[in-house]
Amino acid sequence: MEHSYERILVAVDGSKYAEWTFKKGLEMAKRNNAELHIVHVFDVRYYPSAYSSMKKKAEEEGIELLKRYKERAEEHEGIVKVETILKHGSPKVLVSKTAEEIDADIILCGASGLYAVEQFLLGSVTESIIRTAKCDVLVVRKPENIDYL
């Protein structure tokens, strides 16, 4: 039985793990001739309203991150259907919810990300995605031969 993925969701947060995860998503999208959806969840909990300039800058960085990934997928990798999605809220909730909204076949997420303290204290975003997703989830780990992650 052969199964192909038609709608792939890649969760990115700006970390080196997210970069590796994105590369895996590109390979999978090309192999399956699939749509590639790239989601970045702007976690508003880290930006109290008193720091609105910091919040705006972080949001702009998220928009720029998604723009770079989209350009790379379309121009350098030849993927035809690429969508970027910026959400505001908790990645633990919104990644799986976004996958449902777009009817994703699979979610790709990194084994680790930017918020190591939260991961230690509250449980990882990846763990939450695995528990709540209604589709397949691929957890991308750092390759053994790469030291820079």
MIVEXNU-822859 format. One record per atom (N, C-alpha, C, O): y, z, x; residue in three letters; atom name. Coordinates in steps of 0.001 Angstrom, whole numbers. Each point is the difference from the previous one (the first is absolute). Last residue first. Layout:
[[Y, Z, X], "ala", "CA"]
...
END
This chain:
[[22713, 15103, 23437], "leu", "N"]
[[189, 510, -1369], "leu", "CA"]
[[103, 1503, 1], "leu", "C"]
[[160, 609, -1058], "leu", "O"]
[[-1008, -3496, 5022], "tyr", "N"]
[[1385, 210, -390], "tyr", "CA"]
[[205, 519, -1407], "tyr", "C"]
[[1140, 277, -370], "tyr", "O"]
[[-5329, -1622, 2893], "asp", "N"]
[[499, 1340, 277], "asp", "CA"]
[[1368, 299, -578], "asp", "C"]
[[399, 1163, -62], "asp", "O"]
[[-5085, -4397, -694], "ile", "N"]
[[1459, -48, -82], "ile", "CA"]
[[531, 1429, 126], "ile", "C"]
[[-334, 875, -798], "ile", "O"]
[[-4416, -2168, 555], "asn", "N"]
[[584, -563, 1223], "asn", "CA"]
[[1526, -88, -23], "asn", "C"]
[[587, -588, 909], "asn", "O"]
[[-3356, 2231, -4642], "glu", "N"]
[[-260, 798, 1183], "glu", "CA"]
[[753, -483, 1232], "glu", "C"]
[[423, 805, 830], "glu", "O"]
[[1504, -1594, -5854], "pro", "N"]
[[-1069, -518, 856], "pro", "CA"]
[[-130, 842, 1269], "pro", "C"]
[[994, 501, 525], "pro", "O"]
[[790, 1434, -5242], "lys", "N"]
[[483, -518, 1270], "lys", "CA"]
[[-1193, -527, 818], "lys", "C"]
[[-1005, 692, 161], "lys", "O"]
[[621, -647, -5536], "arg", "N"]
[[85, 938, 1121], "arg", "CA"]
[[501, -705, 1249], "arg", "C"]
[[-81, -1223, 113], "arg", "O"]
[[125, 602, -5827], "val", "N"]
[[29, -664, 1299], "val", "CA"]
[[231, 1041, 1088], "val", "C"]
[[963, 765, -41], "val", "O"]
[[-3027, -1029, -5179], "val", "N"]
[[770, 859, 889], "val", "CA"]
[[-103, -589, 1398], "val", "C"]
[[-1089, -102, 566], "val", "O"]
[[460, -1879, -5753], "leu", "N"]
[[-415, -136, 1392], "leu", "CA"]
[[937, 848, 841], "leu", "C"]
[[1205, -247, 43], "leu", "O"]
[[-2860, -105, -5518], "val", "N"]
[[988, 455, 970], "val", "CA"]
[[-604, -169, 1388], "val", "C"]
[[-1118, 445, 260], "val", "O"]
[[347, -2361, -5811], "asp", "N"]
[[-477, 331, 1344], "asp", "CA"]
[[1162, 447, 870], "asp", "C"]
[[1140, -416, -208], "asp", "O"]
[[-207, 1247, -4829], "cys", "N"]
[[-548, -1158, 708], "cys", "CA"]
[[-525, 470, 1352], "cys", "C"]
[[92, 1181, 335], "cys", "O"]
[[2199, 1666, -3351], "lys", "N"]
[[-1017, -573, -881], "lys", "CA"]
[[-614, -1264, 607], "lys", "C"]
[[-825, -665, -629], "lys", "O"]
[[3345, 5415, 2760], "ala", "N"]
[[-21, -1458, -168], "ala", "CA"]
[[-1143, -436, -907], "ala", "C"]
[[-1089, 574, 17], "ala", "O"]
[[2055, 4050, 1555], "thr", "N"]
[[594, -453, -1259], "thr", "CA"]
[[-94, -1503, -255], "thr", "C"]
[[205, -446, -1129], "thr", "O"]
[[-1935, 2962, 5120], "arg", "N"]
[[-422, 723, -1207], "arg", "CA"]
[[479, -638, -1297], "arg", "C"]
[[-684, 88, -1021], "arg", "O"]
[[1989, -1864, 5281], "ile", "N"]
[[-1450, -138, -158], "ile", "CA"]
[[-460, 651, -1302], "ile", "C"]
[[-833, -552, -719], "ile", "O"]
[[5323, 1117, 1982], "ile", "N"]
[[-261, -1377, -430], "ile", "CA"]
[[-1494, -193, -269], "ile", "C"]
[[-384, -589, -1010], "ile", "O"]
[[1705, 4677, 2869], "ser", "N"]
[[408, -98, -1399], "ser", "CA"]
[[-270, -1393, -556], "ser", "C"]
[[-468, -143, -1130], "ser", "O"]
[[-248, 881, 5708], "glu", "N"]
[[-989, 738, -783], "glu", "CA"]
[[307, -101, -1495], "glu", "C"]
[[-904, -182, -815], "glu", "O"]
[[4053, -1611, 3802], "thr", "N"]
[[-1220, -808, -56], "thr", "CA"]
[[-1079, 672, -838], "thr", "C"]
[[-667, -653, -802], "thr", "O"]
[[4610, 2989, 1767], "val", "N"]
[[268, -1035, -986], "val", "CA"]
[[-1264, -828, -191], "val", "C"]
[[-377, -324, -1126], "val", "O"]
[[-393, 5288, 2963], "ser", "N"]
[[597, -1283, 347], "ser", "CA"]
[[241, -903, -1202], "ser", "C"]
[[-629, 133, -1050], "ser", "O"]
[[886, 5386, 1466], "gly", "N"]
[[-999, -1038, -184], "gly", "CA"]
[[649, -1356, 146], "gly", "C"]
[[1174, -174, -325], "gly", "O"]
[[1085, 4476, 977], "leu", "N"]
[[-224, -333, -1404], "leu", "CA"]
[[-1123, -1000, -249], "leu", "C"]
[[-352, -246, -1154], "leu", "O"]
[[1771, 2074, 5627], "leu", "N"]
[[219, 1061, -974], "leu", "CA"]
[[-481, -333, -1406], "leu", "C"]
[[-547, 867, -682], "leu", "O"]
[[200, -4038, 4361], "phe", "N"]
[[-658, 1240, 385], "phe", "CA"]
[[90, 1055, -1099], "phe", "C"]
[[-987, 668, -308], "phe", "O"]
[[3288, -4736, -253], "gln", "N"]
[[-1441, -254, -9], "gln", "CA"]
[[-760, 1287, 295], "gln", "C"]
[[-992, 311, -660], "gln", "O"]
[[5653, -267, 1040], "glu", "N"]
[[-434, 12, -1401], "glu", "CA"]
[[-1503, -192, -91], "glu", "C"]
[[-672, 650, -800], "glu", "O"]
[[2517, -1013, 5057], "val", "N"]
[[107, 1379, -477], "val", "CA"]
[[-472, 96, -1445], "val", "C"]
[[-765, 899, -350], "val", "O"]
[[1035, -5184, 2404], "ala", "N"]
[[-1134, 782, 479], "ala", "CA"]
[[34, 1441, -506], "ala", "C"]
[[-1048, 577, -293], "ala", "O"]
[[3281, -5343, -932], "tyr", "N"]
[[225, 1387, -398], "tyr", "CA"]
[[-1178, 901, 354], "tyr", "C"]
[[-730, 454, -881], "tyr", "O"]
[[1008, -5389, 1643], "leu", "N"]
[[1190, 633, 567], "leu", "CA"]
[[64, 1510, -222], "leu", "C"]
[[588, 708, 817], "leu", "O"]
[[-5434, -2928, -952], "gly", "N"]
[[1297, -626, -242], "gly", "CA"]
[[1117, 793, 618], "gly", "C"]
[[-200, 690, 1000], "gly", "O"]
[[-5684, -1852, -1377], "ser", "N"]
[[1067, 947, 265], "ser", "CA"]
[[1321, -718, -218], "ser", "C"]
[[38, -1224, -122], "ser", "O"]
[[-3944, -1046, -772], "ala", "N"]
[[-640, 1314, 45], "ala", "CA"]
[[1020, 1101, 260], "ala", "C"]
[[-252, 1169, -290], "ala", "O"]
[[1638, -5825, -2227], "gly", "N"]
[[-334, 543, 1311], "gly", "CA"]
[[-634, 1373, -111], "gly", "C"]
[[222, 736, -961], "gly", "O"]
[[-617, -4755, -2806], "cys", "N"]
[[931, 1033, 450], "cys", "CA"]
[[-486, 549, 1332], "cys", "C"]
[[-1191, -53, 304], "cys", "O"]
[[315, -3951, -4516], "leu", "N"]
[[-163, 311, 1413], "leu", "CA"]
[[1038, 1037, 377], "leu", "C"]
[[1186, -168, -283], "leu", "O"]
[[-3732, -1615, -4516], "ile", "N"]
[[1162, 611, 651], "ile", "CA"]
[[-374, 219, 1461], "ile", "C"]
[[-1074, 521, 301], "ile", "O"]
[[-858, -4001, -4520], "ile", "N"]
[[-203, 919, 1124], "ile", "CA"]
[[1347, 499, 502], "ile", "C"]
[[1003, -711, -49], "ile", "O"]
[[-1356, -2038, -3797], "asp", "N"]
[[-1446, 123, 225], "asp", "CA"]
[[-307, 1023, 1081], "asp", "C"]
[[-1071, 607, 14], "asp", "O"]
[[5503, -921, -3552], "ala", "N"]
[[-526, -225, 1346], "ala", "CA"]
[[-1509, 179, 32], "ala", "C"]
[[-561, 822, -725], "ala", "O"]
[[4356, -934, -2874], "asp", "N"]
[[-1424, -297, -136], "asp", "CA"]
[[-632, -362, 1344], "asp", "C"]
[[-730, -984, 115], "asp", "O"]
[[5266, 2614, -1156], "ile", "N"]
[[-166, -1395, 437], "ile", "CA"]
[[-1448, -458, -110], "ile", "C"]
[[-327, -1131, 357], "ile", "O"]
[[1538, 5577, -1673], "glu", "N"]
[[1012, -870, -609], "glu", "CA"]
[[-196, -1468, 363], "glu", "C"]
[[222, -885, -826], "glu", "O"]
[[-2937, 4299, 2867], "glu", "N"]
[[-358, -244, -1404], "glu", "CA"]
[[965, -990, -647], "glu", "C"]
[[-428, -899, -725], "glu", "O"]
[[1420, 2301, 5058], "ala", "N"]
[[-1217, -822, 23], "ala", "CA"]
[[-461, -322, -1414], "ala", "C"]
[[-423, -1122, -277], "ala", "O"]
[[3958, 4143, 783], "thr", "N"]
[[433, -1372, 268], "thr", "CA"]
[[-1192, -946, 25], "thr", "C"]
[[78, -1116, -514], "thr", "O"]
[[-967, 5695, 174], "lys", "N"]
[[616, -475, -1241], "lys", "CA"]
[[457, -1456, 153], "lys", "C"]
[[-176, -806, -914], "lys", "O"]
[[-1473, 3043, 4716], "ser", "N"]
[[-1083, -305, -948], "ser", "CA"]
[[545, -557, -1309], "ser", "C"]
[[-580, -917, -583], "ser", "O"]
[[3789, 2306, 3709], "val", "N"]
[[-796, -1087, 581], "val", "CA"]
[[-1113, -401, -962], "val", "C"]
[[-161, -1184, -296], "val", "O"]
[[3108, 4925, -739], "leu", "N"]
[[480, -1350, -298], "leu", "CA"]
[[-800, -1139, 627], "leu", "C"]
[[39, -1116, -519], "leu", "O"]
[[-835, 6023, 1076], "val", "N"]
[[-147, -429, -1388], "val", "CA"]
[[229, -1504, -150], "val", "C"]
[[-749, -690, -691], "val", "O"]
[[1233, 2788, 4901], "lys", "N"]
[[-1303, 475, -474], "lys", "CA"]
[[-293, -481, -1415], "lys", "C"]
[[-1156, -220, -361], "lys", "O"]
[[5408, -472, 2504], "pro", "N"]
[[-1021, -1005, 324], "pro", "CA"]
[[-1378, 399, -499], "pro", "C"]
[[-823, -860, -312], "pro", "O"]
[[5575, 2368, -1926], "ser", "N"]
[[-1074, 494, 854], "ser", "CA"]
[[-1028, -1094, 281], "ser", "C"]
[[-565, -568, -935], "ser", "O"]
[[5610, -861, -224], "gly", "N"]
[[-787, 1117, -485], "gly", "CA"]
[[-1048, 417, 1000], "gly", "C"]
[[198, -129, 1208], "gly", "O"]
[[2263, -4743, -2268], "his", "N"]
[[641, 1269, 308], "his", "CA"]
[[-848, 1121, -592], "his", "C"]
[[-271, 2, -1201], "his", "O"]
[[-657, -5477, 2953], "lys", "N"]
[[-44, 1018, -1053], "lys", "CA"]
[[687, 1262, 498], "lys", "C"]
[[77, 233, 1206], "lys", "O"]
[[-717, -5868, -91], "leu", "N"]
[[603, 1253, 446], "leu", "CA"]
[[5, 950, -1185], "leu", "C"]
[[550, -312, -1056], "leu", "O"]
[[-3179, -4518, 2638], "ile", "N"]
[[276, 968, -1058], "ile", "CA"]
[[557, 1264, 635], "ile", "C"]
[[-642, 605, 858], "ile", "O"]
[[-577, -6320, 65], "thr", "N"]
[[329, 1323, 525], "thr", "CA"]
[[423, 894, -1150], "thr", "C"]
[[631, -440, -961], "thr", "O"]
[[-3856, -4269, 1611], "glu", "N"]
[[959, 765, -788], "glu", "CA"]
[[254, 1321, 701], "glu", "C"]
[[-934, 643, 480], "glu", "O"]
[[-1377, -5931, 272], "val", "N"]
[[305, 1300, 591], "val", "CA"]
[[1059, 671, -861], "val", "C"]
[[1038, -592, -298], "val", "O"]
[[-4291, -4067, 655], "lys", "N"]
[[472, 955, -1010], "lys", "CA"]
[[159, 1373, 638], "lys", "C"]
[[-977, 712, 228], "lys", "O"]
[[-313, -4355, 2620], "val", "N"]
[[853, -623, -1011], "val", "CA"]
[[603, 1026, -958], "val", "C"]
[[1200, -49, -273], "val", "O"]
[[-2678, 136, 5643], "ile", "N"]
[[-468, 537, -1273], "ile", "CA"]
[[996, -425, -1078], "ile", "C"]
[[1204, 222, 132], "ile", "O"]
[[-1144, -1069, 4853], "gly", "N"]
[[-246, -1023, -1007], "gly", "CA"]
[[-544, 505, -1320], "gly", "C"]
[[-612, -767, -744], "gly", "O"]
[[2176, 2820, 5180], "glu", "N"]
[[-1417, 43, -367], "glu", "CA"]
[[-355, -994, -1098], "glu", "C"]
[[-1180, -233, -261], "glu", "O"]
[[5650, 802, 2066], "his", "N"]
[[-867, -12, 1179], "his", "CA"]
[[-1478, -59, -347], "his", "C"]
[[-810, -458, 807], "his", "O"]
[[4311, 489, -4221], "glu", "N"]
[[389, -970, 1019], "glu", "CA"]
[[-982, -103, 1158], "glu", "C"]
[[-238, -1092, 517], "glu", "O"]
[[-485, 4199, -4269], "glu", "N"]
[[253, -1360, -492], "glu", "CA"]
[[190, -1006, 1134], "glu", "C"]
[[-636, -1054, 20], "glu", "O"]
[[-31, 5707, 967], "ala", "N"]
[[-1152, -493, -769], "ala", "CA"]
[[182, -1454, -408], "ala", "C"]
[[-932, -799, 96], "ala", "O"]
[[4520, 3004, 2078], "arg", "N"]
[[-1139, -180, 912], "arg", "CA"]
[[-1199, -590, -729], "arg", "C"]
[[-657, -909, 508], "arg", "O"]
[[4428, 2120, -3049], "glu", "N"]
[[281, -1167, 851], "glu", "CA"]
[[-1174, -300, 924], "glu", "C"]
[[-394, -1154, 167], "glu", "O"]
[[131, 5077, -2722], "lys", "N"]
[[-106, -1185, -852], "lys", "CA"]
[[224, -1276, 818], "lys", "C"]
[[-760, -961, -113], "lys", "O"]
[[1397, 5133, 2251], "tyr", "N"]
[[-1421, -241, -281], "tyr", "CA"]
[[-191, -1272, -828], "tyr", "C"]
[[-910, -786, 263], "tyr", "O"]
[[5335, 2226, 574], "arg", "N"]
[[-654, -462, 1240], "arg", "CA"]
[[-1476, -320, -231], "arg", "C"]
[[-504, -1011, 488], "arg", "O"]
[[2916, 2928, -4074], "lys", "N"]
[[483, -1358, 266], "lys", "CA"]
[[-684, -577, 1241], "lys", "C"]
[[-447, -1147, -10], "lys", "O"]
[[-320, 5663, -1086], "leu", "N"]
[[-711, -902, -908], "leu", "CA"]
[[405, -1456, 235], "leu", "C"]
[[-838, -899, -57], "leu", "O"]
[[3173, 4176, 2478], "leu", "N"]
[[-1411, 5, 403], "leu", "CA"]
[[-797, -991, -848], "leu", "C"]
[[-763, -808, 531], "leu", "O"]
[[5231, 1647, -1729], "glu", "N"]
[[-91, -848, 1197], "glu", "CA"]
[[-1446, -108, 491], "glu", "C"]
[[-442, -1073, 410], "glu", "O"]
[[1326, 4020, -3954], "ile", "N"]
[[227, -1379, -454], "ile", "CA"]
[[-147, -969, 1170], "ile", "C"]
[[-623, -1054, -134], "ile", "O"]
[[473, 5624, 1133], "gly", "N"]
[[-1187, -404, -749], "gly", "CA"]
[[96, -1433, -484], "gly", "C"]
[[-975, -748, 66], "gly", "O"]
[[4731, 2676, 1969], "glu", "N"]
[[-1040, -235, 1004], "glu", "CA"]
[[-1305, -436, -663], "glu", "C"]
[[-706, -858, 529], "glu", "O"]
[[4234, 2182, -3316], "glu", "N"]
[[305, -1292, 621], "glu", "CA"]
[[-1037, -358, 1069], "glu", "C"]
[[-382, -1163, 133], "glu", "O"]
[[108, 5415, -2080], "glu", "N"]
[[-366, -1023, -979], "glu", "CA"]
[[245, -1399, 569], "glu", "C"]
[[-826, -897, -170], "glu", "O"]
[[2218, 4545, 2728], "ala", "N"]
[[-1466, -56, -28], "ala", "CA"]
[[-478, -1062, -986], "ala", "C"]
[[-968, -711, 270], "ala", "O"]
[[5590, 1570, -119], "lys", "N"]
[[-442, -621, 1250], "lys", "CA"]
[[-1521, -145, 20], "lys", "C"]
[[-512, -1049, 390], "lys", "O"]
[[2424, 3398, -3986], "lys", "N"]
[[330, -1428, -86], "lys", "CA"]
[[-476, -742, 1245], "lys", "C"]
[[-544, -1100, -105], "lys", "O"]
[[129, 5774, 83], "lys", "N"]
[[-913, -582, -988], "lys", "CA"]
[[222, -1507, -94], "lys", "C"]
[[-960, -771, -22], "lys", "O"]
[[3905, 3276, 2611], "met", "N"]
[[-1303, -83, 671], "met", "CA"]
[[-1015, -684, -914], "met", "C"]
[[-808, -817, 439], "met", "O"]
[[5000, 1713, -2261], "ser", "N"]
[[138, -1056, 1014], "ser", "CA"]
[[-1311, -176, 768], "ser", "C"]
[[-374, -1124, 335], "ser", "O"]
[[745, 4615, -3601], "ser", "N"]
[[-140, -1329, -599], "ser", "CA"]
[[150, -1125, 1018], "ser", "C"]
[[-606, -1057, -175], "ser", "O"]
[[-79, 6278, -13], "tyr", "N"]
[[-37, -911, 1143], "tyr", "CA"]
[[-163, -1438, -469], "tyr", "C"]
[[-899, -713, 447], "tyr", "O"]
[[958, 4351, -3488], "ala", "N"]
[[1152, 302, 848], "ala", "CA"]
[[94, -955, 1190], "ala", "C"]
[[1063, -150, 602], "ala", "O"]
[[-4801, 170, -3684], "ser", "N"]
[[1167, -744, -483], "ser", "CA"]
[[1244, 253, 845], "ser", "C"]
[[896, -844, 26], "ser", "O"]
[[-5757, 1213, 2251], "pro", "N"]
[[721, 695, -1070], "pro", "CA"]
[[1281, -752, -355], "pro", "C"]
[[558, -724, 825], "pro", "O"]
[[-5134, -903, 1485], "tyr", "N"]
[[1438, -251, 62], "tyr", "CA"]
[[703, 686, -1155], "tyr", "C"]
[[153, -586, -1071], "tyr", "O"]
[[-4961, 374, 1734], "tyr", "N"]
[[477, 332, 1343], "tyr", "CA"]
[[1505, -155, 146], "tyr", "C"]
[[541, 245, 1079], "tyr", "O"]
[[-3025, -1368, -5080], "arg", "N"]
[[-84, 1445, 205], "arg", "CA"]
[[555, 427, 1362], "arg", "C"]
[[392, 1152, 181], "arg", "O"]
[[-971, -5776, -1813], "val", "N"]
[[1300, 647, -229], "val", "CA"]
[[-31, 1505, 246], "val", "C"]
[[1057, 614, 147], "val", "O"]
[[-3874, -5001, 1584], "asp", "N"]
[[-290, 1357, -453], "asp", "CA"]
[[1291, 810, -97], "asp", "C"]
[[480, 545, 994], "asp", "O"]
[[-2060, -5809, -1237], "phe", "N"]
[[1125, 759, 537], "phe", "CA"]
[[-112, 1404, -575], "phe", "C"]
[[300, 228, -1172], "phe", "O"]
[[-4058, -4151, 1885], "val", "N"]
[[502, 1013, -919], "val", "CA"]
[[1034, 833, 732], "val", "C"]
[[-299, 694, 971], "val", "O"]
[[-1890, -5855, -595], "his", "N"]
[[572, 1102, 771], "his", "CA"]
[[558, 977, -1017], "his", "C"]
[[846, -358, -820], "his", "O"]
[[-4466, -4199, 867], "val", "N"]
[[757, 1065, -661], "val", "CA"]
[[479, 1020, 1028], "val", "C"]
[[-734, 407, 899], "val", "O"]
[[-1249, -5792, -1608], "ile", "N"]
[[316, 1012, 1007], "ile", "CA"]
[[887, 1045, -660], "ile", "C"]
[[1081, -319, -496], "ile", "O"]
[[-4782, -3905, -751], "his", "N"]
[[1054, 859, -541], "his", "CA"]
[[208, 1137, 1002], "his", "C"]
[[-945, 701, 361], "his", "O"]
[[-1537, -5851, -665], "leu", "N"]
[[244, 1185, 814], "leu", "CA"]
[[1204, 744, -571], "leu", "C"]
[[1105, -540, -71], "leu", "O"]
[[-5160, -3273, -1603], "glu", "N"]
[[1373, 484, -99], "glu", "CA"]
[[99, 1248, 868], "glu", "C"]
[[-933, 801, 66], "glu", "O"]
[[-2909, -4314, 1294], "ala", "N"]
[[400, 975, -1011], "ala", "CA"]
[[1508, 214, -26], "ala", "C"]
[[715, -358, 936], "ala", "O"]
[[-4657, -2069, 1603], "asn", "N"]
[[1031, -798, -672], "asn", "CA"]
[[609, 807, -1151], "asn", "C"]
[[106, -477, -1130], "asn", "O"]
[[-3352, 2059, 4458], "asn", "N"]
[[-314, -81, -1428], "asn", "CA"]
[[953, -907, -778], "asn", "C"]
[[-137, -151, -1214], "asn", "O"]
[[631, 924, 5968], "arg", "N"]
[[-1443, -236, -174], "arg", "CA"]
[[-360, -249, -1471], "arg", "C"]
[[-873, -815, -300], "arg", "O"]
[[5319, 2110, 1431], "lys", "N"]
[[-294, -1366, 461], "lys", "CA"]
[[-1461, -361, -271], "lys", "C"]
[[-302, -1088, -491], "lys", "O"]
[[1634, 5488, -457], "ala", "N"]
[[653, -935, -928], "ala", "CA"]
[[-293, -1444, 396], "ala", "C"]
[[-278, -836, -860], "ala", "O"]
[[-1214, 4282, 3728], "met", "N"]
[[-764, -7, -1242], "met", "CA"]
[[580, -1000, -995], "met", "C"]
[[-749, -710, -671], "met", "O"]
[[3054, 1431, 4738], "glu", "N"]
[[-1302, -640, 258], "glu", "CA"]
[[-800, -143, -1290], "glu", "C"]
[[-586, -1050, -267], "glu", "O"]
[[4615, 3463, 21], "leu", "N"]
[[245, -1421, 241], "leu", "CA"]
[[-1319, -755, 193], "leu", "C"]
[[-225, -1047, -607], "leu", "O"]
[[16, 5712, 308], "gly", "N"]
[[293, -598, -1296], "gly", "CA"]
[[270, -1494, 111], "gly", "C"]
[[-435, -780, -847], "gly", "O"]
[[-98, 3299, 4790], "lys", "N"]
[[-1289, -127, -700], "lys", "CA"]
[[187, -665, -1361], "lys", "C"]
[[-813, -829, -410], "lys", "O"]
[[4698, 1859, 2776], "lys", "N"]
[[-735, -1067, 699], "lys", "CA"]
[[-1360, -239, -659], "lys", "C"]
[[-409, -1146, -187], "lys", "O"]
[[2943, 4799, -1360], "phe", "N"]
[[586, -1261, -428], "phe", "CA"]
[[-725, -1184, 646], "phe", "C"]
[[-282, -992, -671], "phe", "O"]
[[-878, 5271, 2114], "thr", "N"]
[[-494, -222, -1360], "thr", "CA"]
[[520, -1326, -540], "thr", "C"]
[[-745, -753, -626], "thr", "O"]
[[2416, 2249, 4726], "trp", "N"]
[[-1394, -431, 152], "trp", "CA"]
[[-613, -318, -1367], "trp", "C"]
[[-746, -969, -138], "trp", "O"]
[[5034, 2771, 89], "glu", "N"]
[[41, -1310, 650], "glu", "CA"]
[[-1417, -564, 158], "glu", "C"]
[[-245, -1169, -295], "glu", "O"]
[[753, 5545, -1269], "ala", "N"]
[[349, -965, -1043], "ala", "CA"]
[[55, -1412, 572], "ala", "C"]
[[-376, -960, -672], "ala", "O"]
[[-281, 4518, 3636], "tyr", "N"]
[[-1198, -199, -819], "tyr", "CA"]
[[264, -1033, -1089], "tyr", "C"]
[[-860, -827, -302], "tyr", "O"]
[[4463, 2214, 2917], "lys", "N"]
[[-860, -918, 754], "lys", "CA"]
[[-1298, -249, -765], "lys", "C"]
[[-535, -1108, 41], "lys", "O"]
[[4737, 2439, -3065], "ser", "N"]
[[-729, 568, 1132], "ser", "CA"]
[[-803, -1084, 729], "ser", "C"]
[[-147, -1119, -492], "ser", "O"]
[[2767, 612, -3661], "gly", "N"]
[[779, -120, 1224], "gly", "CA"]
[[-691, 559, 1229], "gly", "C"]
[[538, -100, 1103], "gly", "O"]
[[-2303, -291, -5690], "asp", "N"]
[[1003, 1059, 72], "asp", "CA"]
[[850, -60, 1262], "asp", "C"]
[[809, 894, 246], "asp", "O"]
[[-4489, -3839, -3968], "val", "N"]
[[626, 148, 1310], "val", "CA"]
[[1062, 1090, -47], "val", "C"]
[[670, 196, -1014], "val", "O"]
[[-5232, -2610, -1785], "ala", "N"]
[[998, 1063, -15], "ala", "CA"]
[[545, 182, 1417], "ala", "C"]
[[-762, 196, 947], "ala", "O"]
[[-1680, -4410, -3811], "val", "N"]
[[79, 693, 1283], "val", "CA"]
[[1135, 1009, -79], "val", "C"]
[[1141, -362, -288], "val", "O"]
[[-4492, -2764, -3191], "leu", "N"]
[[1181, 855, 124], "leu", "CA"]
[[-77, 730, 1339], "leu", "C"]
[[-978, 692, 285], "leu", "O"]
[[-1245, -5411, -2766], "ile", "N"]
[[-112, 1041, 1020], "ile", "CA"]
[[1314, 765, 63], "ile", "C"]
[[1069, -600, 106], "ile", "O"]
[[-4036, -3025, -3296], "arg", "N"]
[[1284, 687, 52], "arg", "CA"]
[[-148, 1224, 910], "arg", "C"]
[[-663, 980, -341], "arg", "O"]
[[-3036, -3867, -112], "glu", "N"]
[[1046, -942, -406], "glu", "CA"]
[[1400, 591, 90], "glu", "C"]
[[965, -725, 241], "glu", "O"]
[[-6230, 1317, 2080], "tyr", "N"]
[[1155, 712, -523], "tyr", "CA"]
[[1110, -1000, -284], "tyr", "C"]
[[347, -807, 863], "tyr", "O"]
[[-5949, 219, -865], "ser", "N"]
[[1245, -244, 719], "ser", "CA"]
[[1118, 760, -689], "ser", "C"]
[[-37, 244, -1206], "ser", "O"]
[[-5741, -352, 1695], "his", "N"]
[[1188, 468, -710], "his", "CA"]
[[1220, -343, 836], "his", "C"]
[[17, 219, 1211], "his", "O"]
[[-5683, -1455, -1834], "glu", "N"]
[[1223, -91, 782], "glu", "CA"]
[[1177, 416, -860], "glu", "C"]
[[113, -395, -1160], "glu", "O"]
[[-5765, 1066, 1365], "met", "N"]
[[1175, 0, -838], "met", "CA"]
[[1244, 0, 887], "met", "C"]
[[186, 895, 825], "met", "O"]
END
